[in-house]
Amino acid sequence: MPSLAPAHAPAGTWTAYPHPASIMLYEEGQGYPTFDLAKAKQYYSRVNDKVARLVLDGIKRWDAADL
């Protein structure tokens, strides 16, 4: 949605923190994100797998320490 992605303001005009937009472009009209459902699902799955491995490893270590 173009209205959600303004270009960076020219130097010396204004600044805000946090930035008032969730998407920032370096140049007006260039760099809009694209959404790929297949890639998003793959990313989601990989992140979930990684977090699950970390949690299970932590539990394994607690069990080994009789916690």
C-alpha positions in Angstrom: 0.0 0.0 0.0 1.8 3.1 -1.2 0.3 5.3 1.5 2.0 3.2 4.2 5.5 3.6 2.6 6.8 7.2 2.4 10.2 8.0 1.2 12.8 9.3 3.7 12.4 13.0 4.3 15.1 15.2 2.8 18.0 16.0 5.2 17.2 18.8 7.6 13.4 18.8 7.1 12.1 16.6 10.0 12.9 13.5 12.0 10.8 11.3 14.3 11.6 8.3 16.5 10.0 5.9 16.1 9.4 6.6 12.5 5.7 7.2 11.8 5.6 4.6 9.0 6.1 0.8 9.1 7.8 0.8 5.7 10.4 3.4 4.7 11.7 3.9 1.2 15.0 5.4 0.2 13.4 6.9 -3.0 9.8 7.8 -3.6 8.0 4.9 -5.3 11.0 2.5 -5.3 11.5 -0.5 -3.0 8.0 -1.5 -2.0 8.0 -5.0 -0.4 6.5 -7.9 -2.2 4.7 -10.7 -0.4 5.3 -14.3 -1.4 3.0 -16.7 0.5 5.2 -19.8 -0.2 8.3 -18.0 1.1 6.4 -16.7 4.1 5.2 -20.2 5.0 8.7 -21.6 4.7 10.1 -18.8 6.9 7.4 -19.3 9.5 8.1 -23.1 9.6 11.8 -22.6 9.9 11.5 -20.1 12.7 9.1 -22.4 14.6 11.5 -25.3 14.2 14.4 -23.3 15.5 12.5 -22.0 18.5 11.2 -25.5 19.3 14.7 -26.9 19.2 16.0 -24.2 21.5 13.1 -24.8 24.0 13.6 -28.6 23.9 17.4 -28.2 24.4 16.7 -25.9 27.4 14.3 -28.5 28.9 16.8 -31.3 28.3 19.5 -29.3 30.1 17.2 -28.5 33.1 16.3 -32.2 33.3 19.9 -33.1 33.3 20.5 -30.7 36.1 17.5 -32.0 38.1 15.8 -28.7 38.0 
